[in-house]
Amino acid sequence: ALRELGQMREPRWLPDLIDAFLGDVRNDLERLHVAIDTHDQEATEARSHTLAGSLATFGARRMGTLCRRLKNLSTQGDTDGARELLAAIDGEFERVSAALRATFPASREESR
């Protein structure tokens, strides 16, 4: 879908959009780590819900599914399971980031 958007319009804006997305996800993941480490169930639920929505917009379905599972675990108060799932989410973020950088190499995120 991102490739189609780039073809429909001037594609120079697409790397900036990807940079913003990856930066926002990175920030959300950091906040999610803090929420889980401090056993903040409300923040974990809210952040994982928001993150799942953002990921769906960019087609990162697997990562979004993991975030929805994290929200459900948090609702149940399963902090041990939440930590394991967050590790899987972190790994999936690395995969998503690499795929976006490979597909859109002009992204400034590539140099980070």
Steps between C-alpha positions, in 0.01 A plus 500: 500500500787739576654430160168583335481828693851585388404439138182705520672811630841654518688226688742736680264529797486125558841464672404776743174322576687175563753678722219651706324165528813313611587773749150497647500122530843506665373757753184300565705186557720681751190619685358150488816362659471755781130423550568128527804547724295718737196270483287785362214297361303800375796645308587158357147451374476851354843500336463152349156592365629821341803324360288224345297765315808676365649172387182404315522825303846403377412137435713358781232242574704249697637768730151642541366157593773465761407841644135398525607182681709714736198716574297190583775362726524831678127501558545162669792630710752256349824700536731201439321413178498869408879520522541198273252639250670840505829329411323346198361844409851649518626230265217559259572874506855427386361292212248771403767771518739300283228429245401866476863613471564242227188598307547876546879548526483879492363491853717689747415233759745278313796692638398455865 
